[in-house]
Amino acid sequence: MSDFAPPGDPAIPDYGQASDCVINNGAFCTDWFISQWSTVFWPPLLSHIIMVAIAVSIGFVIAFCAGLLAYRKKWLAGPIGMAATFLYTLPPLALFQLLVPFTGLSLLTVEIALVCFTLVIIFQAVLVGLSGVPDDVRRAATGMGLDRNQLLFKVELPLALPSIISGVRIATVLTVSITTIAAFVVDDGLGSPIIKAVSSPFNTQFVGAGALAVLLAFALDGLLVLLGRVLTPWTKARS
Amino acid sequence: MTQHSTGSSITFDRATKTYPGAATPALDALDLEVAAGELVCLVGPSGGGKTTALQLVNRLVDLTSGDIRIGDRSITDQSAIELRRTIGYAIQQSGLFPHYTVADNIATVPAILGWDKKRIRTRTAELLELVGLSPVETWLPRYPAQLSGGQQQRVGIARALAADPPVMLMDEPFGALDPITRVAVQDEFLAIHRAVGKTTLFVTHDIDEAIKMADRIAILKPGGKLAQFGAPAEVLSNPADDFVAEFLGAERGLKRLALTTVGEIVTAGTTSPEGAGADASITTAGWPDVEATMTLREALSVVSAARAEGAIVHAGGSRLGEVSLHDLIAPPAAGEDREGVRA
């Protein structure tokens, strides 16, 4: 012991209290998860939700219009379906790589890629839903004097809703999952804490962020199921 | 009831339809006049063009040549959309909108025509009563999936009648119903038809249904040609050609018996209730009971099953008289031979 180091002064800086779980890098440390919620987990979760919401919304608008178009002009269904399927088959990382030279390491790059993956699912759902409207219902509606728009908005689209909603559900769950890869482009979303924790490695951080992504997928799916129930009361009606 | 309009005639004037790419017409120069308030059945085998003929009227199919008039107005004088809103249309499987309640289904055309809510509500309730779905409050909020086939078809008819159209088109409306429901809905529709007097064009492939429902039957044969047009009794008695005879089937003699009820020949005086005296009761022993509302064909079936020589006719619980086997098979009301009347 030298005089320069008075007793009681630790030679190793004190980084504060850490639980045994954290020190031993346990599989999941609840105390650390709770204490770090507001800095490590909540901001990425929020940005994750926003990225998914933007991607699914834009994807829905594009795919919905494409679906309507393909329904009205049958010959377009093949080409549009093939283009959308092609986009869907691209590996997400490769697509990011492809886009970066044009749109940079930006949210735009991420959203373009995410939207591409939602298209084929929602497009097919819209088309299948509209084509699934029973012929006798369509014939009765036309025979009663509904014009083309009335037929679409009063009959065909409402009856296509169950199919459209299940398409949006699948697209949403898929997008929640793919958005984690967006962390390779932007430091946002739940992919960001996961990538950092995998390289450290620190279990609680990537287990926690991974679990949040799973829970988010379940939660959004559940919300869409509820939305479907509200919008299509007749599907639950039985005598 | 707020049924005001009775009906308009429907006139087919050399109406012809040739589908694109088809060598022969689906409907070939059809001339047919359906009088106002009349119920005409279009029957015939598949390929006879009966559904085509029906869909030409509300322009779901466009005429190749010729004309169709409702009243004295050609169907091409107005837009197809406007025309259809003035024609009641009921189809097989009902074609009800699964996502609309019964109330909304019936209100479809009135809502499009911009009726106010109160008028629509009154009309909807009135129609549900008419088709026998009461109390109406029970049925209004239900979805089609919550109804039986027969109930759906009744709602389908109510919907077709909603805007009080002068003309009704029915495309095999009862085709998908089980036999018992079918008879019930047929009877109800006949009663409604008598009450509201809509000119009705009714497509069916079932000749027995046509005989039961129609004022006149139009029989179409392959190639879309009209083979015969006449009252059921006339068609059954005098088929115009071999095709019609074959289409009506070997049982057409029996089918004709379905046009007359037992009550009609009893009250016609062929048998007298007084005849049931002491000696007559011996001859009528073991005769089965039949209702006056039964057709001769049904009564004959009952008599045959009992291996009897005749039947005792009842109406509303009281004995009306008897009919002998001979009365049943050669009824003076529907037949020619008058000597058959019991001495």
Interface residues (C-beta under 8 A of the other chain):
Chain A: P134 D136 V137 R139 A140 A141 T142 G143 M144 G145 L146 D147 Q150 V155 P158 L159 T232 P233 W234 A237 R238 S239
Chain B: Q55 N58 L60 I81 E82 L83 R84 R85 I87 Y89 I91 Q92 Q93 S94 G95 L96 F97 P98 H99 Y100 T108 V109 I112 R142 Y143 A145 Q146 L147 G156 R159 L169
